Amino acid sequence: MSDEPTLTTDTTLPGARITQVREYAGLSVADLAAAVKAVTM
């Protein structure tokens, strides 16, 4: 049995999916914002 959380495959709510993956990765909202900003600049 794995200790990793199970990610759902519900793609109807992209914001919920982003939150789920962000939390799974252990990132704060600020961490994710900085990462996205770094990629888009």
PDB file of N, H, CA, C and O in Angstrom:
ATOM      1  N   MET A   1       0.853  -1.194   0.000  1.00  0.00           N
ATOM      2  CA  MET A   1       0.000   0.000   0.000  1.00  0.00           C
ATOM      3  C   MET A   1       0.888   1.242   0.000  1.00  0.00           C
ATOM      4  O   MET A   1       1.879   1.304   0.728  1.00  0.00           O
ATOM      5  N   SER A   2       0.534   2.212  -0.804  1.00  0.00           N
ATOM      6  H   SER A   2      -0.271   2.162  -1.395  1.00  0.00           H
ATOM      7  CA  SER A   2       1.325   3.428  -0.950  1.00  0.00           C
ATOM      8  C   SER A   2       0.856   4.510   0.011  1.00  0.00           C
ATOM      9  O   SER A   2      -0.334   4.620   0.305  1.00  0.00           O
ATOM     10  N   ASP A   3       1.812   5.317   0.504  1.00  0.00           N
ATOM     11  H   ASP A   3       2.779   5.228   0.266  1.00  0.00           H
ATOM     12  CA  ASP A   3       1.471   6.440   1.371  1.00  0.00           C
ATOM     13  C   ASP A   3       1.129   7.686   0.563  1.00  0.00           C
ATOM     14  O   ASP A   3       0.697   8.691   1.128  1.00  0.00           O
ATOM     15  N   GLU A   4       1.317   7.630  -0.755  1.00  0.00           N
ATOM     16  H   GLU A   4       1.668   6.814  -1.214  1.00  0.00           H
ATOM     17  CA  GLU A   4       1.050   8.787  -1.599  1.00  0.00           C
ATOM     18  C   GLU A   4      -0.445   8.964  -1.783  1.00  0.00           C
ATOM     19  O   GLU A   4      -1.171   7.984  -1.951  1.00  0.00           O
ATOM     20  N   PRO A   5      -0.921  10.225  -1.752  1.00  0.00           N
ATOM     21  CA  PRO A   5      -2.349  10.446  -1.967  1.00  0.00           C
ATOM     22  C   PRO A   5      -2.731  10.109  -3.396  1.00  0.00           C
ATOM     23  O   PRO A   5      -1.918  10.221  -4.313  1.00  0.00           O
ATOM     24  N   THR A   6      -3.960   9.700  -3.573  1.00  0.00           N
ATOM     25  H   THR A   6      -4.621   9.609  -2.828  1.00  0.00           H
ATOM     26  CA  THR A   6      -4.456   9.376  -4.898  1.00  0.00           C
ATOM     27  C   THR A   6      -4.966  10.643  -5.558  1.00  0.00           C
ATOM     28  O   THR A   6      -5.787  11.362  -4.989  1.00  0.00           O
ATOM     29  N   LEU A   7      -4.478  10.916  -6.761  1.00  0.00           N
ATOM     30  H   LEU A   7      -3.811  10.332  -7.224  1.00  0.00           H
ATOM     31  CA  LEU A   7      -4.952  12.064  -7.526  1.00  0.00           C
ATOM     32  C   LEU A   7      -6.183  11.639  -8.309  1.00  0.00           C
ATOM     33  O   LEU A   7      -6.199  10.575  -8.928  1.00  0.00           O
ATOM     34  N   THR A   8      -7.203  12.466  -8.278  1.00  0.00           N
ATOM     35  H   THR A   8      -7.191  13.330  -7.775  1.00  0.00           H
ATOM     36  CA  THR A   8      -8.416  12.142  -9.015  1.00  0.00           C
ATOM     37  C   THR A   8      -8.230  12.462 -10.493  1.00  0.00           C
ATOM     38  O   THR A   8      -7.304  13.178 -10.875  1.00  0.00           O
ATOM     39  N   THR A   9      -9.105  11.934 -11.302  1.00  0.00           N
ATOM     40  H   THR A   9      -9.858  11.353 -10.992  1.00  0.00           H
ATOM     41  CA  THR A   9      -9.047  12.191 -12.736  1.00  0.00           C
ATOM     42  C   THR A   9     -10.177  13.116 -13.173  1.00  0.00           C
ATOM     43  O   THR A   9     -10.456  13.214 -14.368  1.00  0.00           O
ATOM     44  N   ASP A  10     -10.828  13.791 -12.239  1.00  0.00           N
ATOM     45  H   ASP A  10     -10.601  13.711 -11.268  1.00  0.00           H
ATOM     46  CA  ASP A  10     -11.911  14.716 -12.557  1.00  0.00           C
ATOM     47  C   ASP A  10     -11.326  15.950 -13.230  1.00  0.00           C
ATOM     48  O   ASP A  10     -10.643  16.746 -12.585  1.00  0.00           O
ATOM     49  N   THR A  11     -11.588  16.109 -14.514  1.00  0.00           N
ATOM     50  H   THR A  11     -12.142  15.463 -15.038  1.00  0.00           H
ATOM     51  CA  THR A  11     -11.030  17.241 -15.248  1.00  0.00           C
ATOM     52  C   THR A  11     -12.046  18.356 -15.444  1.00  0.00           C
ATOM     53  O   THR A  11     -11.782  19.300 -16.189  1.00  0.00           O
ATOM     54  N   THR A  12     -13.194  18.270 -14.799  1.00  0.00           N
ATOM     55  H   THR A  12     -13.409  17.502 -14.195  1.00  0.00           H
ATOM     56  CA  THR A  12     -14.213  19.297 -14.987  1.00  0.00           C
ATOM     57  C   THR A  12     -13.902  20.562 -14.204  1.00  0.00           C
ATOM     58  O   THR A  12     -14.446  21.621 -14.515  1.00  0.00           O
ATOM     59  N   LEU A  13     -13.057  20.482 -13.214  1.00  0.00           N
ATOM     60  H   LEU A  13     -12.615  19.622 -12.961  1.00  0.00           H
ATOM     61  CA  LEU A  13     -12.721  21.635 -12.394  1.00  0.00           C
ATOM     62  C   LEU A  13     -11.212  21.851 -12.407  1.00  0.00           C
ATOM     63  O   LEU A  13     -10.516  21.352 -11.522  1.00  0.00           O
ATOM     64  N   PRO A  14     -10.696  22.578 -13.383  1.00  0.00           N
ATOM     65  CA  PRO A  14      -9.237  22.740 -13.502  1.00  0.00           C
ATOM     66  C   PRO A  14      -8.617  23.416 -12.283  1.00  0.00           C
ATOM     67  O   PRO A  14      -7.501  23.067 -11.896  1.00  0.00           O
ATOM     68  N   GLY A  15      -9.303  24.365 -11.675  1.00  0.00           N
ATOM     69  H   GLY A  15     -10.209  24.648 -11.990  1.00  0.00           H
ATOM     70  CA  GLY A  15      -8.759  25.026 -10.488  1.00  0.00           C
ATOM     71  C   GLY A  15      -8.573  24.053  -9.342  1.00  0.00           C
ATOM     72  O   GLY A  15      -7.576  24.109  -8.623  1.00  0.00           O
ATOM     73  N   ALA A  16      -9.542  23.156  -9.173  1.00  0.00           N
ATOM     74  H   ALA A  16     -10.353  23.111  -9.757  1.00  0.00           H
ATOM     75  CA  ALA A  16      -9.443  22.138  -8.126  1.00  0.00           C
ATOM     76  C   ALA A  16      -8.293  21.189  -8.416  1.00  0.00           C
ATOM     77  O   ALA A  16      -7.595  20.759  -7.498  1.00  0.00           O
ATOM     78  N   ARG A  17      -8.094  20.862  -9.674  1.00  0.00           N
ATOM     79  H   ARG A  17      -8.662  21.211 -10.419  1.00  0.00           H
ATOM     80  CA  ARG A  17      -6.992  19.964 -10.060  1.00  0.00           C
ATOM     81  C   ARG A  17      -5.646  20.627  -9.793  1.00  0.00           C
ATOM     82  O   ARG A  17      -4.727  19.982  -9.289  1.00  0.00           O
ATOM     83  N   ILE A  18      -5.519  21.914 -10.129  1.00  0.00           N
ATOM     84  H   ILE A  18      -6.265  22.439 -10.539  1.00  0.00           H
ATOM     85  CA  ILE A  18      -4.276  22.641  -9.874  1.00  0.00           C
ATOM     86  C   ILE A  18      -3.994  22.672  -8.379  1.00  0.00           C
ATOM     87  O   ILE A  18      -2.859  22.453  -7.955  1.00  0.00           O
ATOM     88  N   THR A  19      -5.017  22.942  -7.582  1.00  0.00           N
ATOM     89  H   THR A  19      -5.939  23.120  -7.926  1.00  0.00           H
ATOM     90  CA  THR A  19      -4.846  22.957  -6.127  1.00  0.00           C
ATOM     91  C   THR A  19      -4.390  21.598  -5.626  1.00  0.00           C
ATOM     92  O   THR A  19      -3.486  21.510  -4.795  1.00  0.00           O
ATOM     93  N   GLN A  20      -5.005  20.549  -6.123  1.00  0.00           N
ATOM     94  H   GLN A  20      -5.739  20.621  -6.798  1.00  0.00           H
ATOM     95  CA  GLN A  20      -4.666  19.193  -5.687  1.00  0.00           C
ATOM     96  C   GLN A  20      -3.210  18.860  -6.015  1.00  0.00           C
ATOM     97  O   GLN A  20      -2.491  18.335  -5.164  1.00  0.00           O
ATOM     98  N   VAL A  21      -2.781  19.151  -7.205  1.00  0.00           N
ATOM     99  H   VAL A  21      -3.365  19.577  -7.896  1.00  0.00           H
ATOM    100  CA  VAL A  21      -1.409  18.852  -7.615  1.00  0.00           C
ATOM    101  C   VAL A  21      -0.421  19.734  -6.860  1.00  0.00           C
ATOM    102  O   VAL A  21       0.640  19.268  -6.444  1.00  0.00           O
ATOM    103  N   ARG A  22      -0.771  21.019  -6.682  1.00  0.00           N
ATOM    104  H   ARG A  22      -1.633  21.397  -7.019  1.00  0.00           H
ATOM    105  CA  ARG A  22       0.100  21.944  -5.938  1.00  0.00           C
ATOM    106  C   ARG A  22       0.312  21.445  -4.517  1.00  0.00           C
ATOM    107  O   ARG A  22       1.442  21.413  -4.030  1.00  0.00           O
ATOM    108  N   GLU A  23      -0.777  21.053  -3.847  1.00  0.00           N
ATOM    109  H   GLU A  23      -1.695  21.079  -4.243  1.00  0.00           H
ATOM    110  CA  GLU A  23      -0.671  20.555  -2.477  1.00  0.00           C
ATOM    111  C   GLU A  23       0.111  19.243  -2.435  1.00  0.00           C
ATOM    112  O   GLU A  23       0.905  19.028  -1.518  1.00  0.00           O
ATOM    113  N   TYR A  24      -0.102  18.374  -3.407  1.00  0.00           N
ATOM    114  H   TYR A  24      -0.746  18.548  -4.152  1.00  0.00           H
ATOM    115  CA  TYR A  24       0.621  17.111  -3.477  1.00  0.00           C
ATOM    116  C   TYR A  24       2.127  17.359  -3.596  1.00  0.00           C
ATOM    117  O   TYR A  24       2.934  16.628  -3.022  1.00  0.00           O
ATOM    118  N   ALA A  25       2.491  18.400  -4.350  1.00  0.00           N
ATOM    119  H   ALA A  25       1.835  18.993  -4.816  1.00  0.00           H
ATOM    120  CA  ALA A  25       3.896  18.740  -4.543  1.00  0.00           C
ATOM    121  C   ALA A  25       4.478  19.496  -3.353  1.00  0.00           C
ATOM    122  O   ALA A  25       5.687  19.721  -3.292  1.00  0.00           O
ATOM    123  N   GLY A  26       3.629  19.886  -2.411  1.00  0.00           N
ATOM    124  H   GLY A  26       2.647  19.703  -2.460  1.00  0.00           H
ATOM    125  CA  GLY A  26       4.103  20.595  -1.228  1.00  0.00           C
ATOM    126  C   GLY A  26       4.421  22.059  -1.496  1.00  0.00           C
ATOM    127  O   GLY A  26       5.258  22.649  -0.814  1.00  0.00           O
ATOM    128  N   LEU A  27       3.758  22.645  -2.486  1.00  0.00           N
ATOM    129  H   LEU A  27       3.078  22.165  -3.040  1.00  0.00           H
ATOM    130  CA  LEU A  27       4.008  24.031  -2.848  1.00  0.00           C
ATOM    131  C   LEU A  27       2.931  24.949  -2.284  1.00  0.00           C
ATOM    132  O   LEU A  27       1.757  24.584  -2.215  1.00  0.00           O
ATOM    133  N   SER A  28       3.346  26.135  -1.886  1.00  0.00           N
ATOM    134  H   SER A  28       4.299  26.432  -1.942  1.00  0.00           H
ATOM    135  CA  SER A  28       2.382  27.148  -1.488  1.00  0.00           C
ATOM    136  C   SER A  28       1.878  27.846  -2.744  1.00  0.00           C
ATOM    137  O   SER A  28       2.425  27.658  -3.831  1.00  0.00           O
ATOM    138  N   VAL A  29       0.837  28.648  -2.590  1.00  0.00           N
ATOM    139  H   VAL A  29       0.392  28.801  -1.707  1.00  0.00           H
ATOM    140  CA  VAL A  29       0.336  29.430  -3.725  1.00  0.00           C
ATOM    141  C   VAL A  29       1.438  30.373  -4.212  1.00  0.00           C
ATOM    142  O   VAL A  29       1.610  30.551  -5.418  1.00  0.00           O
ATOM    143  N   ALA A  30       2.179  30.973  -3.289  1.00  0.00           N
ATOM    144  H   ALA A  30       2.040  30.828  -2.310  1.00  0.00           H
ATOM    145  CA  ALA A  30       3.275  31.876  -3.660  1.00  0.00           C
ATOM    146  C   ALA A  30       4.372  31.136  -4.411  1.00  0.00           C
ATOM    147  O   ALA A  30       4.930  31.677  -5.365  1.00  0.00           O
ATOM    148  N   ASP A  31       4.696  29.907  -4.003  1.00  0.00           N
ATOM    149  H   ASP A  31       4.243  29.467  -3.228  1.00  0.00           H
ATOM    150  CA  ASP A  31       5.696  29.102  -4.708  1.00  0.00           C
ATOM    151  C   ASP A  31       5.262  28.843  -6.149  1.00  0.00           C
ATOM    152  O   ASP A  31       6.053  28.988  -7.081  1.00  0.00           O
ATOM    153  N   LEU A  32       4.003  28.459  -6.320  1.00  0.00           N
ATOM    154  H   LEU A  32       3.361  28.341  -5.563  1.00  0.00           H
ATOM    155  CA  LEU A  32       3.499  28.177  -7.652  1.00  0.00           C
ATOM    156  C   LEU A  32       3.482  29.446  -8.499  1.00  0.00           C
ATOM    157  O   LEU A  32       3.854  29.411  -9.672  1.00  0.00           O
ATOM    158  N   ALA A  33       3.062  30.546  -7.926  1.00  0.00           N
ATOM    159  H   ALA A  33       2.760  30.575  -6.974  1.00  0.00           H
ATOM    160  CA  ALA A  33       3.032  31.814  -8.659  1.00  0.00           C
ATOM    161  C   ALA A  33       4.431  32.202  -9.119  1.00  0.00           C
ATOM    162  O   ALA A  33       4.609  32.649 -10.252  1.00  0.00           O
ATOM    163  N   ALA A  34       5.424  32.034  -8.251  1.00  0.00           N
ATOM    164  H   ALA A  34       5.279  31.671  -7.330  1.00  0.00           H
ATOM    165  CA  ALA A  34       6.800  32.378  -8.619  1.00  0.00           C
ATOM    166  C   ALA A  34       7.306  31.452  -9.729  1.00  0.00           C
ATOM    167  O   ALA A  34       8.013  31.900 -10.632  1.00  0.00           O
ATOM    168  N   ALA A  35       6.956  30.184  -9.671  1.00  0.00           N
ATOM    169  H   ALA A  35       6.382  29.819  -8.938  1.00  0.00           H
ATOM    170  CA  ALA A  35       7.380  29.233 -10.700  1.00  0.00           C
ATOM    171  C   ALA A  35       6.743  29.567 -12.044  1.00  0.00           C
ATOM    172  O   ALA A  35       7.412  29.514 -13.076  1.00  0.00           O
ATOM    173  N   VAL A  36       5.475  29.905 -12.042  1.00  0.00           N
ATOM    174  H   VAL A  36       4.931  29.948 -11.204  1.00  0.00           H
ATOM    175  CA  VAL A  36       4.791  30.252 -13.287  1.00  0.00           C
ATOM    176  C   VAL A  36       5.359  31.546 -13.842  1.00  0.00           C
ATOM    177  O   VAL A  36       5.557  31.668 -15.051  1.00  0.00           O
ATOM    178  N   LYS A  37       5.620  32.505 -12.982  1.00  0.00           N
ATOM    179  H   LYS A  37       5.459  32.406 -12.000  1.00  0.00           H
ATOM    180  CA  LYS A  37       6.170  33.772 -13.430  1.00  0.00           C
ATOM    181  C   LYS A  37       7.548  33.568 -14.064  1.00  0.00           C
ATOM    182  O   LYS A  37       7.867  34.186 -15.080  1.00  0.00           O
ATOM    183  N   ALA A  38       8.358  32.702 -13.461  1.00  0.00           N
ATOM    184  H   ALA A  38       8.099  32.200 -12.636  1.00  0.00           H
ATOM    185  CA  ALA A  38       9.705  32.448 -13.962  1.00  0.00           C
ATOM    186  C   ALA A  38       9.645  31.801 -15.353  1.00  0.00           C
ATOM    187  O   ALA A  38      10.505  32.066 -16.193  1.00  0.00           O
ATOM    188  N   VAL A  39       8.659  30.972 -15.595  1.00  0.00           N
ATOM    189  H   VAL A  39       7.960  30.757 -14.913  1.00  0.00           H
ATOM    190  CA  VAL A  39       8.548  30.278 -16.873  1.00  0.00           C
ATOM    191  C   VAL A  39       8.013  31.208 -17.952  1.00  0.00           C
ATOM    192  O   VAL A  39       8.384  31.079 -19.118  1.00  0.00           O
ATOM    193  N   THR A  40       7.154  32.134 -17.580  1.00  0.00           N
ATOM    194  H   THR A  40       6.853  32.239 -16.633  1.00  0.00           H
ATOM    195  CA  THR A  40       6.521  32.998 -18.574  1.00  0.00           C
ATOM    196  C   THR A  40       7.314  34.253 -18.894  1.00  0.00           C
ATOM    197  O   THR A  40       6.932  35.004 -19.791  1.00  0.00           O
ATOM    198  N   MET A  41       8.383  34.495 -18.201  1.00  0.00           N
ATOM    199  H   MET A  41       8.693  33.885 -17.472  1.00  0.00           H
ATOM    200  CA  MET A  41       9.161  35.711 -18.444  1.00  0.00           C
ATOM    201  C   MET A  41      10.264  35.452 -19.427  1.00  0.00           C
ATOM    202  O   MET A  41      11.025  36.362 -19.755  1.00  0.00           O
TER     203      MET A  41
END
